[in-house]
Amino acid sequence: MACGSELLSPSPIEQPLAPATACDEKSAKALQFIEEVTKNTDSVQERVLEEIMRQNADTEYLKRFDLNGATDRKSFKSKIPVVTYEDLQPDIQRIANGDRSTIFCAYPISEFLTRYTLITVTIYESRDTYI
C-alpha cells in the first residue's frame, strides 16, 4: 500500500496539489481500515435493502407496488418510484396524527425527530424537537 501517495502522483493533465509524503504507521493503519470496511459496500447495501424489504413487505406503502414478495434490488429499482416529501405527506400526516398501522414500516413509529432553526436579528439557534 502506498499510503495514499498514489492520489498525489502527477497526471498528464495536472500537477499534484501537495508533495507526496510518507505516512506514519497510524495513518497507514487508518487507511487500511477504511479500505477493509469499504471493500464490499455494494454487496452489503444489497443485503441491507433485501432485509428492509423482507421485514416491511406487508406495509401499506410496499403493497402499493405489487412486489409479490420480491426483495431484490432489481425489483426495487423497477417498481418503487422516486418520490418527493409531498408524495408521502398524506401518509406522514396519518402517522403524526397517531395512526399506528404499518404504513411505512412493520413496527409502529412512535415519534418523529425534526430539526428547525430559529433566526432572529441576534440569535441563531438550532433545536431538535419531537412531534
Backbone bond lengths (Angstrom), bond angles and torsions (degrees), N, CA, C in turn:
res aa  C-N    CA-C-N  psi(-1)  N-CA   C-N-CA  omega(-1)  CA-C   N-CA-C  phi
1 M - - - 1.448 - - 1.525 108.19 -
2 A 1.296 115.85 138.19 1.461 121.31 -176.62 1.521 112.09 -93.74
3 C 1.311 117.37 6.29 1.464 122.49 176.77 1.520 112.77 59.30
4 G 1.323 115.95 37.42 1.449 120.14 176.10 1.514 114.50 84.12
5 S 1.331 118.33 -4.55 1.459 119.06 -177.41 1.515 112.27 -65.92
6 E 1.349 116.97 -25.12 1.459 118.76 177.73 1.519 111.49 -63.33
7 L 1.329 117.26 -23.75 1.456 120.72 177.68 1.524 111.58 -71.78
8 L 1.327 116.28 -20.15 1.451 120.54 -177.17 1.525 112.38 -101.72
9 S 1.320 117.68 0.24 1.458 120.45 -179.70 1.511 110.07 -67.90
10 P 1.342 116.35 143.52 1.463 118.12 -179.31 1.515 111.58 -67.63
11 S 1.310 116.21 142.61 1.455 121.71 174.28 1.516 107.09 -102.64
12 P 1.325 117.38 167.79 1.463 118.67 178.52 1.524 112.47 -62.26
13 I 1.329 117.26 -20.47 1.460 120.64 -174.75 1.523 112.52 -94.61
14 E 1.321 116.98 -38.59 1.462 118.48 -173.91 1.514 111.53 -140.25
15 Q 1.297 116.10 159.72 1.450 122.94 177.61 1.526 108.77 -93.38
16 P 1.331 118.21 155.99 1.463 120.06 179.54 1.526 111.06 -65.31
17 L 1.333 114.17 153.12 1.459 119.87 178.57 1.519 111.70 -73.72
18 A 1.319 116.25 -30.87 1.457 120.79 -178.51 1.518 108.36 -143.27
19 P 1.311 117.75 153.62 1.460 118.93 178.88 1.521 110.46 -68.19
20 A 1.338 115.60 144.83 1.460 120.56 177.50 1.517 108.53 -67.81
21 T 1.330 115.90 134.34 1.458 120.17 179.32 1.510 108.88 -123.50
22 A 1.303 116.30 156.09 1.457 121.08 177.64 1.522 108.63 -72.81
23 C 1.314 115.93 138.49 1.463 120.79 179.89 1.514 109.81 -88.82
24 D 1.308 115.48 146.86 1.451 118.37 173.80 1.528 109.17 -78.44
25 E 1.287 116.94 170.21 1.468 121.96 -175.43 1.526 112.00 -61.41
26 K 1.316 117.57 -39.10 1.464 121.22 179.93 1.529 110.91 -62.53
27 S 1.322 116.85 -43.52 1.465 120.67 178.51 1.519 111.14 -65.58
28 A 1.327 116.25 -39.87 1.464 120.28 179.01 1.523 110.33 -62.83
29 K 1.327 117.20 -42.05 1.465 120.62 178.43 1.525 111.09 -66.18
30 A 1.319 116.85 -39.40 1.465 120.48 178.73 1.520 110.46 -63.80
31 L 1.325 116.99 -43.52 1.457 120.78 178.97 1.524 110.83 -64.86
32 Q 1.319 117.13 -40.49 1.463 120.90 178.05 1.530 110.22 -63.08
33 F 1.332 117.56 -41.33 1.459 121.52 177.97 1.527 110.55 -60.80
34 I 1.327 116.83 -46.01 1.469 120.84 179.48 1.518 110.28 -60.46
35 E 1.323 116.75 -43.34 1.463 120.10 178.74 1.526 111.38 -62.22
36 E 1.325 117.07 -40.36 1.466 121.04 -179.31 1.525 111.81 -65.85
37 V 1.325 117.13 -46.28 1.466 119.40 -175.61 1.521 113.02 -75.74
38 T 1.314 117.42 -15.65 1.464 119.59 178.84 1.521 112.91 -106.39
39 K 1.310 116.96 5.06 1.464 121.12 -176.13 1.525 112.53 -63.76
40 N 1.311 117.92 -40.91 1.465 122.17 -173.74 1.523 112.49 -116.40
41 T 1.302 117.18 37.18 1.465 119.52 -174.86 1.519 112.86 -61.30
42 D 1.313 117.77 -36.96 1.462 119.89 -178.59 1.524 111.29 -62.27
43 S 1.323 116.95 -48.29 1.466 118.99 -178.96 1.527 111.26 -68.81
44 V 1.323 117.87 -34.48 1.463 120.95 177.37 1.527 109.62 -64.82
45 Q 1.329 117.09 -46.28 1.465 120.00 179.22 1.523 111.18 -62.39
46 E 1.314 117.03 -38.19 1.462 120.08 179.08 1.528 111.01 -64.08
47 R 1.334 116.77 -42.88 1.469 120.36 178.33 1.524 111.36 -65.80
48 V 1.321 117.18 -39.86 1.467 120.55 178.91 1.525 110.05 -63.70
49 L 1.330 117.37 -44.69 1.465 120.55 177.90 1.526 110.69 -59.75
50 E 1.331 117.23 -45.59 1.467 120.55 179.25 1.520 111.45 -59.50
51 E 1.326 116.89 -40.60 1.464 120.34 -179.97 1.529 110.83 -67.73
52 I 1.320 117.28 -42.58 1.469 120.63 177.25 1.522 110.15 -61.04
53 M 1.329 116.39 -44.74 1.467 120.90 -179.79 1.531 110.75 -64.38
54 R 1.322 117.02 -40.90 1.463 120.86 -179.98 1.528 110.89 -64.72
55 Q 1.320 116.75 -47.41 1.466 120.68 -178.23 1.525 112.70 -65.10
56 N 1.320 117.06 -29.02 1.462 121.08 -173.64 1.519 113.51 -111.46
57 A 1.324 117.45 17.72 1.469 121.89 -176.56 1.524 112.76 -58.91
58 D 1.318 117.57 -29.86 1.463 120.53 -176.81 1.526 113.84 -95.13
59 T 1.307 118.08 12.85 1.464 119.94 178.39 1.525 110.16 -77.13
60 E 1.321 115.00 154.39 1.467 120.04 178.57 1.527 110.87 -55.54
61 Y 1.318 115.98 -44.57 1.462 120.09 -174.83 1.528 111.74 -61.51
62 L 1.316 118.14 -51.29 1.467 119.82 -177.80 1.524 112.44 -69.85
63 K 1.323 117.58 -29.83 1.470 119.86 177.42 1.525 111.92 -63.77
64 R 1.315 116.86 -25.25 1.471 120.64 -179.84 1.534 112.70 -64.19
65 F 1.323 117.70 -18.09 1.462 120.88 -171.93 1.525 114.10 -108.47
66 D 1.323 117.42 13.26 1.469 122.21 175.32 1.524 113.03 46.55
67 L 1.311 116.32 55.62 1.461 120.90 178.78 1.524 112.23 -77.25
68 N 1.316 117.32 -19.90 1.469 122.33 -179.82 1.523 112.40 50.02
69 G 1.317 116.28 43.29 1.457 121.22 176.95 1.517 115.24 83.67
70 A 1.320 118.82 -2.74 1.467 120.91 -179.87 1.525 110.00 -67.34
71 T 1.323 116.13 135.76 1.460 121.05 179.44 1.523 112.01 -125.10
72 D 1.310 117.60 7.00 1.463 120.67 -175.26 1.529 112.02 -83.84
73 R 1.307 115.58 161.18 1.460 122.89 -177.83 1.526 112.15 -61.32
74 K 1.322 117.17 -41.59 1.465 120.89 -177.69 1.535 110.63 -61.24
75 S 1.321 116.84 -44.77 1.468 120.47 178.09 1.521 110.83 -63.69
76 F 1.325 115.94 -42.90 1.459 120.20 179.19 1.525 110.33 -58.35
77 K 1.333 116.48 -49.52 1.464 120.55 -177.76 1.524 112.50 -64.95
78 S 1.324 116.94 -34.76 1.462 119.00 -176.10 1.532 113.52 -84.40
79 K 1.331 117.83 -24.57 1.463 119.63 -173.93 1.520 115.40 -110.35
80 I 1.318 118.04 -25.94 1.462 120.59 -177.49 1.531 108.07 -97.04
81 P 1.332 118.05 115.97 1.469 119.83 -177.48 1.529 112.43 -77.61
82 V 1.309 115.36 158.58 1.459 121.03 169.90 1.527 105.84 -74.77
83 V 1.325 116.03 131.37 1.463 120.15 -175.82 1.521 110.47 -127.19
84 T 1.310 114.83 165.97 1.461 121.59 176.06 1.525 108.88 -105.79
85 Y 1.305 115.57 169.77 1.460 120.47 175.11 1.525 110.02 -57.20
86 E 1.314 116.14 -41.02 1.465 120.51 -178.33 1.527 111.16 -61.07
87 D 1.335 117.59 -33.84 1.463 120.73 177.09 1.529 111.26 -64.56
88 L 1.316 116.20 -35.34 1.464 121.46 -176.26 1.524 113.13 -93.87
89 Q 1.308 117.21 -11.00 1.456 121.95 -172.98 1.525 114.11 -54.18
90 P 1.336 120.75 -42.06 1.473 118.47 178.64 1.537 112.57 -60.67
91 D 1.321 117.05 -39.81 1.466 120.15 178.48 1.524 110.99 -70.11
92 I 1.318 116.71 -40.42 1.464 120.72 177.51 1.524 109.76 -61.70
93 Q 1.313 116.94 -40.87 1.464 120.71 179.15 1.527 110.94 -64.08
94 R 1.323 117.17 -38.85 1.475 120.08 176.70 1.525 110.50 -58.04
95 I 1.334 116.05 -44.86 1.466 120.46 -179.96 1.524 109.88 -65.74
96 A 1.337 116.79 -43.88 1.468 120.81 179.29 1.522 111.37 -61.74
97 N 1.328 116.55 -30.60 1.467 121.46 178.87 1.523 112.86 -82.23
98 G 1.326 117.30 1.44 1.455 120.14 175.02 1.510 116.51 106.81
99 D 1.310 119.33 0.06 1.469 121.62 177.93 1.525 108.62 -65.28
100 R 1.323 116.75 117.97 1.460 120.84 -176.48 1.529 112.48 -102.51
101 S 1.320 117.43 13.47 1.466 119.53 178.26 1.528 109.66 -72.71
102 T 1.310 115.52 167.27 1.463 121.12 -175.80 1.527 110.23 -83.22
103 I 1.298 115.73 77.02 1.461 121.26 -178.41 1.525 110.07 -78.39
104 F 1.334 116.71 -57.10 1.464 121.39 -178.22 1.520 113.78 -107.14
105 C 1.315 116.84 -29.29 1.466 117.88 -179.03 1.521 110.26 -141.86
106 A 1.322 113.98 158.84 1.456 120.79 -174.04 1.529 112.57 -66.14
107 Y 1.317 116.48 -20.09 1.456 120.87 -179.26 1.521 108.65 -108.62
108 P 1.317 117.94 139.37 1.467 119.87 -178.98 1.530 111.60 -59.42
109 I 1.306 115.40 140.76 1.463 121.31 175.88 1.515 106.39 -88.48
110 S 1.320 116.57 120.27 1.459 119.29 -174.64 1.521 113.06 -98.00
111 E 1.344 118.03 -19.37 1.458 119.28 178.28 1.522 110.12 -159.25
112 F 1.317 114.97 154.80 1.458 122.51 174.66 1.516 107.55 -111.05
113 L 1.290 116.45 139.53 1.452 120.53 172.46 1.520 106.45 -107.35
114 T 1.309 115.97 121.54 1.464 120.10 178.72 1.513 108.72 -120.21
115 R 1.299 116.56 158.20 1.461 121.34 178.41 1.519 107.33 -123.22
116 Y 1.302 114.77 132.50 1.449 119.08 175.80 1.516 108.58 -137.75
117 T 1.298 116.28 161.15 1.456 121.57 -179.34 1.520 108.91 -122.87
118 L 1.316 115.56 130.43 1.461 121.37 174.48 1.520 107.50 -95.78
119 I 1.304 117.02 126.77 1.457 120.03 -179.17 1.525 108.66 -123.90
120 T 1.316 116.00 125.76 1.460 121.36 172.27 1.523 106.79 -128.51
121 V 1.306 116.11 -175.04 1.461 119.88 -178.80 1.521 111.31 -59.49
122 T 1.322 117.44 -40.50 1.460 119.40 -174.84 1.519 114.05 -118.20
123 I 1.313 119.28 -10.43 1.461 121.41 -174.69 1.519 110.10 -115.92
124 Y 1.316 115.97 127.93 1.460 122.68 171.86 1.517 106.12 -120.10
125 E 1.312 116.65 111.89 1.447 120.14 -172.79 1.515 109.84 -135.06
126 S 1.318 116.90 137.33 1.458 121.36 177.20 1.517 107.76 -119.78
127 R 1.325 116.17 134.67 1.461 120.82 -178.48 1.511 109.95 -135.27
128 D 1.318 115.43 148.66 1.459 120.89 169.83 1.516 107.20 -93.20
129 T 1.310 116.76 143.49 1.456 120.03 179.42 1.514 109.31 -141.02
130 Y 1.291 116.81 151.61 1.453 122.30 177.42 1.514 109.10 -105.60
131 I 1.305 115.56 137.71 1.464 120.35 176.21 1.508 107.61 -101.25
